[in-house]
């Protein structure tokens, strides 16, 4: 059975949920793919914490400017009207509630919306919380983009985080390769299941009791 969608398909799925006029920060790693799938005809302004508004899609190799990078040190493009500013001004935007959406990666997300996306012990992990803490508490909506399971088959959706916390009760929605989950006062709700996944199977994978948005007409299946 096909139970997962690709990282690119997931990026496109998230891009479709970002509203017209939104100011958005895309976190280091997989979330940066979303820039390449934003719908044409919408004004979505991308912010990067190292000091830029109006970031565009990844440039072609012969158009790369080595001085134009995002927070993950990846080359980026710039759209007409792009602005550059001091790092401190960028963090003031983040902390001041001026971002509509941020999309972050995660090691774990708890049922109550706690986020853990850094660690001093995990191989290859960013060894400090960095700007993710400011994004998690400052953005109006916090989306998480991650695989549902670790390479060891453990769920990243948990009852309680065991990694160091980035933010408490901050996550709005979790987009995974198996399904999309809303964070609610009653725990995770399956907003959309991908491929052949069912709520029962997702419960088995996560070890959690999940609510089904489809039973209330709020969810749907994506082939």
N, C-alpha and C positions, 0 to 999 in steps of 0.2 A: 504493500500500500504506500502511496505517496502521502507523507505526513508533514513534510516541511516545504517552505518556500525559500527561494534564494535570498541572499542579503540584498541584492539589487531590487527584487520584487518587493521586499519589505520596505526598502527606502522609498519606492514609488508609492506604496500604500500609505506611508506616513505623510509623504508630500501632499497626497490628496486630502488630508485632514487639516492642513494648515490654511487658515482663512485669508481671504484677500485683505490687504492692508496690514498684516501682522509683521511685527519686528521679531526676528527669530535668531536664536543662537544655536548652532549645531556643534555638539561636543566633539572632542578628539576621538578619532577612530571611525567606526562604521557610520555614525550619524552624519559625517561630512558628505556621504554619498547622496543624501537627500537633495543637496543643491542641484544635482544633475537631473532631478525628476520633478521639479516644481512646475506646476501647470503654466502654460503660456497664457498671457493676457491678464495675469494677476500681478498686483504690486505687493510682493513679499520682500521685505528688506532684511538681509542677512547681516548679523552682527558677529564680530569675532573679538574675543576678549583682549587681544593684544592691540586693539585700537582701530577698528574699521567698521563702518556701516556701508552697505551696498556691495557686499561681496558677491561675485558671480560664480558660475560653474568652473570646474577645473579647466585650466587653459590647455590648449594644444602644446605639444613639446616645444615647437618653435616660437611660441608666444609667452613662454614662462619668463617672468621677471623675478630674479633671485631675491629682490628686496620686498616682494609682495607675497606674504605667507599668512596662514592662519595660526591659531594658537598651537596646533600640532606640528608646526613648521612645514606644512605642505604648501606647494604653490597654489595660489588662487587667482581668479580673475577679478576684475572690477567692472561694475555697471556704471552707466552714465549717472552722474550725481553722487558718486561714492565720496565718502568723507573719511579723513584720517585724524586721529586725536591721541592725546596722551593716555597711557595705560591707566592712570588714576581716574581720568574722566570715563573710561570704559567701565571700570568697576563701579563708579558712581551710577552709571546707567543700570548695571546689573542689580546693585543693592537697592536702588531707588524705585524698583518696580516698573521700569520702563520697557521691559521685554515682555512680549505677549506669550511667547512659547520658547522653551529650550528643550533640546533633545539630547539626552545623555546616555552613555553606556552604563552597565551595572554588573557587579558581582552578585548582588542580592537586592530584592525588593520585598519588604514585609507586607503582610496583610493590611497593616494600618498605614501603608504608604511610606514607610521609612526607606531611605536609599543608602546603599553601601556600594561605592564605585571606586574605592582606592584601597590599597593594602601595602604594608611594608614587607609582607612575606610571600605574596603570590608571585610566581615566575612571570617576568615581563610586565608586572603591574607598575603603574605610576606610583612612586613611593611617597606621595604627599597628596593632600586633598586638593590643593590648588584652587582655581577659580570655580570648580564644580560646586563648592559649598555656597558661594555667592549666587550662582545661577539657580541652585536648587531652592533657595529661600526667597530669591528675588523675582523669578519669572512668574507670571500669572498662571501659566499651565506648564507642568513638567512632564514631558513624555520620556519614556525609557525605551531604547532600542537594544535588544539583546537576544541571544539564543535562549531558549527556554531551559536547556540543560547544559551543564558543564561537560567537558570532555570525559569526565568520569561518570556521567549519567545522573548527576545530582541536580535537583531543581534549583533554579535561581529565584523562583517565587517561594517564599518561606513564611512560616508563622512568625518568626523573629530573626532578625539579622544576627549573624555571628561575626561578620566583618566589621571594621570600624565604620561608624555612620558618617555619611556625608550630610544628610539632612533628615529631620524627623517629620513624618506625616506630610511630606512634600510632593509625592508622586501622584499625578493625575491619571495616567494611563501607561500600560506596558505593552509594547509591540514586540512580539517574539516570532520566531520562525514557525511556530505551531499555531499560534492564536493571538488575538488582541484581548487584553484584560483591562477593565476599568477598576480603579481602586474606589471602593465604596465604604461607608461606615460599617457595613456587614461583611467586609472582606472583598476578595476578588470576584468580579463578575465577568464571565466570558462574553465579550462584546461581539467577537467574530472568530469562528474557527476556520482554519485553513485546511484545504485538501480533505483527507479522510478522517480528520480528528473529530472526536465527539467529546462532550463535557465529561462523560464517565472516564474516557481514556485520559483526558487532561487531569482529572482528579487523581488517577492512578500514577501519572507521571510526577505530579507535584506533591502528592500526599496531603492535599488540602481539600476542604469542602468549598466548592465553587458554585456561584450562582450563575444561572443561565439567562442571559438577556433575551434570547430567542423566545423563551416562554412568555415574555411580556411584550413581544413585538419590537424589542429594541435592538436585536442583533440579527446577523445574517451570516451566511456561509460564502466563502470565497474559493472558487475553484482554482 
